[in-house]
Amino acid sequence: MPTTVSDDHHSFFGMAVRILGMAILGLAAILALAFAAAAALVIGLVVVGAALALHIAPPRPRSEGALLEARVTPSGWVVETGAKRRR
């Protein structure tokens, strides 16, 4: 089948559209990677900030009343509160 001017014209625009589509897809991929890297950086900074805040913060006083001690007796297990912590 002979090639006409309209066939060459049509294939040129098809090629141009494919090239433009690939350029847009590449740009979208670059933007997606940039946003993902920025989000990872922000999350990393938040985690580092929380770790530093927990490291610098004074320790909480331990309440002795929250400890439980369990022991077995001849009639079964006994659980007592307020036991002193053994160090």
C-alpha distances in whole Angstrom, upper triangle without the diagonal:
4,7,9,13,13,11,13,16,16,15,18,20,20,21,24,25,25,27,29,30,30,33,35,35,36,39,40,40,43,45,45,47,49,50,51,53,55,56,57,59,61,61,63,65,66,67,69,71,72,73,75,76,78,79,81,82,86,86,87,91,91,92,95,95,91,92,93,95,95,97,98,102,103,102,99,97,98,96,98,96,97,98,98,95,96,95
4,6,10,11,9,11,14,14,14,17,19,19,20,23,24,24,26,28,29,30,32,34,35,36,38,40,40,42,44,45,47,48,50,51,53,54,56,57,59,60,61,63,65,66,67,69,71,72,73,75,77,78,79,81,82,86,87,88,91,91,93,96,96,92,93,94,96,96,99,100,103,105,104,101,98,100,97,99,98,99,99,99,96,97,96
4,7,8,6,7,10,11,11,13,16,16,17,19,21,21,23,25,26,27,29,31,32,33,35,36,37,39,41,42,43,45,47,48,49,51,53,54,56,57,58,60,62,63,64,66,68,69,70,72,74,75,76,78,79,83,84,85,88,89,91,93,93,90,91,92,94,94,97,98,101,103,102,99,96,97,95,97,95,96,97,97,94,95,93
4,5,5,7,9,10,11,13,15,16,17,19,20,22,23,25,26,27,29,31,32,33,35,36,38,39,41,42,44,45,47,48,50,51,53,54,56,57,59,60,62,63,65,66,68,69,71,72,74,75,77,78,80,83,84,85,89,89,91,94,94,91,91,93,95,95,98,99,103,105,104,100,98,99,96,98,96,97,97,98,95,96,95
4,5,5,6,9,10,11,13,14,15,17,19,20,21,23,24,26,27,29,30,32,33,35,36,38,39,41,42,44,45,47,48,50,51,53,54,56,57,58,60,62,63,64,66,68,69,70,72,74,75,76,78,82,82,83,87,88,90,92,93,89,90,92,94,94,97,99,102,104,103,100,97,98,95,97,95,96,96,96,94,95,93
4,6,5,6,9,10,11,12,14,15,16,18,20,21,22,24,26,27,28,30,31,33,35,36,37,39,41,42,43,45,47,48,49,51,52,54,55,57,58,60,61,63,64,66,67,69,70,72,73,75,76,80,80,81,85,86,87,90,90,87,88,89,92,92,95,96,100,102,101,97,95,95,93,94,92,93,94,94,92,93,92
4,5,5,6,9,10,11,12,14,15,17,18,20,21,23,24,26,27,29,30,31,33,35,36,37,39,41,42,43,45,47,48,49,51,53,54,55,57,58,60,61,63,64,66,67,69,70,72,73,75,78,79,80,84,84,86,89,89,85,86,87,90,90,93,94,98,100,99,95,92,93,91,92,91,92,92,92,90,91,90
4,5,5,6,9,10,11,12,14,15,16,18,20,21,23,24,26,27,29,30,32,33,35,36,38,39,41,42,43,45,47,48,49,51,52,54,56,57,58,60,61,63,64,66,67,69,70,72,73,77,78,79,83,83,85,88,88,85,86,87,89,90,92,94,97,100,99,95,92,93,91,92,90,91,92,92,89,90,88
4,6,5,6,9,10,11,12,14,15,17,18,20,21,23,24,26,27,29,30,32,33,35,36,38,39,41,42,43,45,47,48,50,51,53,54,56,57,59,60,62,63,64,66,68,69,70,72,76,76,77,81,82,84,87,87,83,85,86,88,89,92,93,97,99,98,94,92,92,90,91,89,90,91,91,88,89,88
4,5,5,6,9,10,11,12,14,15,16,18,20,21,22,24,26,27,29,30,32,33,35,36,37,39,41,42,43,45,47,48,49,51,53,54,55,57,58,60,61,63,64,66,67,69,70,74,75,75,79,80,82,84,84,81,82,83,86,86,89,90,94,96,95,91,89,90,87,88,86,87,88,88,86,87,86
4,5,5,6,8,10,10,12,14,15,16,18,20,21,22,24,26,27,29,30,31,33,35,36,37,39,41,42,43,45,47,48,49,51,52,54,55,57,58,60,61,63,64,66,67,69,72,73,74,78,78,80,83,83,80,81,82,84,84,87,89,92,94,93,90,87,88,85,87,85,86,87,87,84,85,84
4,5,5,6,9,10,11,12,14,15,16,18,20,21,23,24,26,27,29,30,32,33,35,36,38,39,41,42,43,45,47,48,50,51,53,54,55,57,58,60,61,63,64,66,67,71,72,73,77,77,79,82,83,79,80,82,84,85,87,89,93,95,94,90,87,88,86,87,85,86,86,86,83,84,83
4,5,5,6,9,10,10,12,14,15,16,18,20,21,22,24,26,27,28,30,31,33,34,36,37,39,40,42,43,45,46,48,49,51,52,54,55,57,58,60,61,63,64,65,69,70,71,75,75,77,80,80,77,78,80,82,83,86,87,91,93,92,88,86,86,83,85,83,83,84,84,81,83,81
4,5,5,6,9,10,10,12,14,15,16,18,20,21,22,24,26,27,29,30,31,33,35,36,37,39,41,42,43,45,47,48,49,51,52,54,55,57,58,60,61,63,64,68,68,69,73,74,76,78,78,75,76,77,80,80,83,85,88,90,89,85,83,84,81,82,81,81,82,82,79,81,79
4,5,5,6,9,10,11,12,14,15,16,18,20,21,23,24,26,27,29,30,31,33,35,36,37,39,41,42,43,45,47,48,49,51,53,54,55,57,59,60,61,63,67,67,68,72,73,75,77,78,74,75,77,79,80,82,84,88,90,89,85,82,83,81,82,80,81,81,81,78,79,78
4,5,5,6,8,10,11,12,14,15,16,18,20,21,22,24,26,27,29,30,32,33,35,36,37,39,41,42,44,45,47,48,49,51,53,54,55,57,58,60,61,65,66,67,71,71,74,76,77,74,75,76,79,79,82,84,87,90,89,85,82,83,80,81,79,80,81,80,78,79,77
4,5,5,6,9,10,10,12,14,15,16,18,20,21,22,24,26,27,28,30,31,33,34,36,37,39,40,42,43,45,46,48,49,51,52,54,55,57,58,60,63,64,65,69,69,71,74,74,71,72,74,76,77,80,81,85,87,86,82,80,80,78,79,77,77,78,78,75,77,75
4,5,5,6,9,10,10,12,14,15,16,18,20,21,22,24,26,27,28,30,31,33,35,36,37,39,41,42,43,45,46,48,49,51,52,54,55,57,58,62,63,64,67,68,70,72,73,69,70,72,74,75,78,79,83,85,84,80,78,78,76,77,75,76,76,76,73,75,73
4,5,5,6,9,10,11,12,14,15,17,18,20,21,23,24,26,27,29,30,32,33,35,36,37,39,41,42,43,45,47,48,49,51,53,54,55,57,61,61,63,66,67,69,72,73,69,70,72,74,75,78,79,83,85,85,81,78,79,76,77,75,75,76,76,73,74,73
4,5,5,6,9,10,11,12,14,15,16,18,20,21,23,24,26,27,29,30,32,33,35,36,38,39,41,42,43,45,47,48,49,51,52,54,55,59,60,61,65,66,68,71,71,68,69,70,73,74,77,79,82,85,84,80,77,78,75,76,74,74,75,75,72,73,72
4,5,5,6,9,10,10,12,14,15,16,18,20,21,22,24,26,27,28,30,32,33,34,36,37,39,41,42,43,45,47,48,49,51,52,54,57,58,59,63,63,65,68,69,65,66,68,70,71,74,76,79,82,81,77,74,75,72,73,71,72,72,72,69,71,69
4,5,5,6,9,10,10,12,14,15,16,18,20,21,22,24,26,27,29,30,31,33,35,36,37,39,41,42,43,45,47,48,49,51,52,56,57,58,62,62,64,67,68,64,65,66,69,70,73,74,78,80,79,76,73,73,71,72,70,70,71,71,68,69,68
4,5,5,6,9,10,11,12,14,15,16,18,20,21,23,24,26,27,29,30,32,33,35,36,37,39,41,42,43,45,47,48,49,51,55,56,57,61,61,64,66,67,64,65,67,69,70,73,75,78,81,80,76,73,74,71,72,70,70,71,70,68,69,67
4,5,5,6,9,10,10,12,14,15,16,18,20,21,22,24,26,27,29,30,32,33,35,36,37,39,41,42,43,45,46,48,49,53,54,55,59,59,62,64,65,62,63,64,67,68,71,73,77,79,78,74,71,72,69,70,68,68,69,69,66,67,66
4,5,5,6,9,10,10,12,14,15,16,18,20,21,22,24,26,27,28,30,32,33,35,36,38,39,41,42,43,45,47,48,51,52,53,57,57,60,62,63,60,61,62,64,65,68,70,74,76,75,71,69,69,66,67,65,66,66,66,64,65,63
4,5,5,6,9,10,11,12,14,15,17,18,20,21,23,24,26,27,29,30,32,33,35,36,37,39,41,42,43,45,47,50,51,52,56,57,59,62,62,59,60,62,64,65,68,70,74,76,75,72,69,69,66,67,65,65,66,66,63,64,62
4,5,5,6,9,10,11,12,14,15,16,18,20,21,23,24,26,27,29,30,32,33,35,36,37,39,41,42,43,45,49,50,51,55,56,58,61,61,58,59,61,64,65,68,70,74,76,75,72,69,69,66,67,64,65,65,65,62,63,62
4,5,5,6,9,10,11,12,14,15,16,18,20,21,22,24,26,27,29,30,32,33,35,36,37,39,41,42,43,47,48,49,53,53,55,58,59,56,57,58,61,62,65,67,71,73,72,69,66,66,63,64,62,62,63,63,60,61,60
4,5,5,6,9,10,11,12,14,15,16,18,20,21,22,24,26,27,28,30,32,33,35,36,38,39,41,42,46,46,47,51,52,54,57,57,54,55,57,59,60,63,65,69,71,70,67,64,64,61,62,60,60,61,61,58,59,57
4,5,5,6,9,10,11,12,14,15,16,18,20,21,23,25,26,27,29,30,32,33,35,36,37,39,40,44,45,47,50,51,54,56,57,54,55,57,59,60,64,66,69,72,71,68,64,65,62,62,60,60,61,60,57,59,57
4,5,5,6,9,10,11,12,14,15,17,18,20,21,23,24,26,27,29,30,32,33,35,36,37,39,43,44,45,49,50,52,55,56,52,54,56,58,59,63,65,68,71,70,67,63,63,60,61,59,59,60,59,56,58,56
4,5,5,6,9,10,11,12,14,15,17,18,20,21,23,24,26,27,29,30,32,33,35,36,37,41,42,43,47,47,49,52,53,50,51,53,55,56,59,62,65,68,67,63,60,60,57,58,56,56,57,57,54,55,54
4,5,5,6,9,10,10,12,14,15,16,18,20,21,22,24,26,27,28,30,32,33,34,36,40,40,42,45,46,49,51,52,49,50,52,54,55,58,61,64,67,66,62,59,59,56,57,55,55,56,55,52,53,52
4,5,5,6,9,10,11,12,14,15,17,19,20,21,23,25,26,27,29,30,32,33,34,38,39,41,45,46,48,51,52,49,50,52,55,56,59,61,65,68,67,64,60,60,57,58,55,55,56,55,52,53,52
4,5,5,6,9,10,11,12,14,15,17,18,20,21,23,24,26,27,29,30,32,33,37,38,39,42,43,46,49,49,46,48,50,52,54,57,59,63,66,65,61,58,58,55,55,53,53,54,53,50,52,50
4,5,5,6,9,10,11,12,14,15,16,18,20,21,23,24,26,27,29,30,31,35,36,37,41,41,44,47,47,44,45,47,50,51,54,56,60,63,62,58,55,55,52,53,50,50,51,51,48,49,48
4,5,5,6,9,10,10,12,14,15,16,18,20,21,22,24,26,27,28,30,34,35,36,40,41,43,46,47,44,45,47,50,51,54,57,60,63,63,59,56,56,52,53,51,50,51,50,47,48,47
4,5,5,6,9,10,11,12,14,15,16,19,20,21,23,25,26,27,28,32,33,35,39,40,42,45,46,43,45,47,50,51,55,57,61,64,63,59,56,56,52,52,50,50,50,50,47,48,47
4,5,5,6,8,10,11,12,14,15,17,18,20,21,23,24,26,27,31,31,33,36,37,40,43,43,40,42,44,47,48,51,54,57,60,60,56,53,52,49,49,47,47,48,47,44,46,44
4,5,5,6,9,10,11,12,14,15,16,18,20,21,22,24,26,29,30,31,35,36,38,41,42,39,40,42,45,46,50,52,56,59,58,54,51,51,47,48,45,45,46,45,42,44,42
4,6,5,6,9,10,11,12,14,15,16,18,20,21,22,24,28,29,31,34,36,38,41,42,40,41,43,46,47,51,53,57,60,59,56,52,52,49,49,46,46,46,45,42,44,42
4,5,5,6,9,10,10,12,14,15,16,18,20,21,22,26,27,29,32,34,36,39,40,38,39,42,44,46,50,52,56,59,58,55,51,50,47,47,44,44,45,44,41,43,41
4,5,5,6,9,10,11,12,14,15,17,18,20,21,25,25,27,30,31,34,37,38,35,36,38,41,43,46,49,52,55,55,51,48,47,44,44,41,41,42,41,38,40,38
4,5,5,6,9,10,11,12,14,15,16,18,20,23,24,26,30,31,33,36,38,35,36,38,41,43,46,48,52,55,55,51,48,47,44,44,41,41,41,40,37,39,37
4,5,5,6,9,10,10,12,14,15,16,18,22,23,25,29,30,33,36,37,35,36,39,41,43,47,50,53,56,56,52,49,48,45,44,41,41,41,40,37,39,37
4,6,5,6,9,10,10,12,14,15,16,20,21,22,26,28,30,33,34,32,33,36,39,41,44,47,51,54,53,50,46,45,42,41,39,38,39,38,35,37,35
4,5,5,6,9,10,11,12,14,15,19,19,21,25,26,28,31,33,30,31,33,36,38,41,44,48,51,50,47,43,43,39,39,36,36,36,35,33,34,32
4,5,5,6,9,10,10,12,14,18,19,21,24,26,29,32,33,31,32,35,37,39,43,46,49,52,52,49,45,44,41,40,38,37,37,36,33,34,32
4,5,5,6,9,10,11,12,16,17,19,23,25,28,31,32,30,32,34,37,40,43,46,49,53,52,49,45,44,41,40,37,36,37,35,33,34,32
4,5,5,6,9,10,10,14,15,16,20,22,24,27,29,27,28,31,34,36,39,42,46,49,49,45,42,40,37,36,33,32,33,32,29,31,30
4,5,5,6,9,10,13,14,16,20,21,24,27,29,26,27,30,32,35,38,41,45,48,48,44,41,40,36,36,33,32,32,31,28,29,27
4,5,5,6,8,12,13,16,20,21,25,28,30,28,29,32,34,37,40,43,47,50,50,47,43,42,38,37,34,33,33,32,29,30,28
4,5,5,6,10,11,13,17,19,22,25,27,26,27,30,33,36,39,42,45,49,49,45,42,40,37,36,32,31,32,30,28,29,28
4,6,5,8,9,11,15,16,19,22,24,22,24,27,29,32,35,39,42,45,45,42,38,37,33,32,29,28,28,27,24,26,24
4,6,8,9,12,15,17,21,23,26,24,25,28,30,33,36,39,43,46,46,43,39,38,34,33,30,29,29,27,24,25,23
4,6,9,12,15,18,21,24,26,25,26,30,32,35,38,42,45,48,48,45,41,40,36,35,32,30,30,28,26,27,25
4,6,9,12,15,18,21,23,22,24,27,30,33,36,40,42,46,46,43,39,37,34,32,29,27,28,26,24,25,24
4,6,9,12,15,18,21,20,21,25,28,31,34,38,40,44,44,41,37,35,32,30,26,24,25,23,21,23,21
4,6,9,12,15,18,17,18,21,24,27,30,34,37,40,40,37,34,32,28,26,23,21,21,19,17,19,18
4,6,9,12,15,14,15,19,22,25,28,32,35,38,38,35,31,29,26,24,20,18,19,18,16,19,18
4,6,9,12,12,13,17,20,23,26,30,32,36,36,33,30,27,24,21,18,15,16,15,13,16,16
4,6,9,9,10,13,16,20,23,26,29,32,32,30,26,23,20,18,14,12,13,11,10,13,14
4,6,6,8,12,14,18,21,25,27,30,30,28,24,21,18,15,12,9,11,10,10,14,15
4,6,6,9,11,15,18,22,24,27,27,25,21,18,15,12,9,6,7,7,7,11,13
4,6,8,11,14,17,21,22,26,25,23,20,16,13,10,6,4,7,9,10,14,16
4,7,10,13,17,20,22,26,25,22,19,16,12,10,7,6,9,10,10,14,16
4,7,10,14,17,19,23,23,20,16,14,10,9,6,6,6,8,8,11,13
4,7,10,13,16,20,19,16,13,10,7,6,5,6,6,9,9,12,15
4,7,10,13,17,17,14,10,8,6,5,6,8,6,9,9,11,14
4,7,10,13,13,10,7,6,4,6,9,11,10,12,13,14,17
4,7,10,11,9,6,5,7,9,12,14,12,14,15,15,18
4,7,8,6,4,6,9,11,15,17,15,18,18,18,22
4,5,5,6,7,10,12,16,19,17,19,21,21,24
4,6,8,10,14,16,20,22,21,23,24,24,28
4,7,9,13,15,19,22,21,24,25,25,29
4,7,10,13,17,20,19,22,23,23,27
4,7,10,13,17,15,19,19,20,23
4,6,10,13,12,16,17,18,22
4,7,10,10,13,15,16,20
4,7,7,11,13,15,18
4,6,9,11,14,17
4,6,9,12,15
4,6,9,12
4,6,9
4,6
4
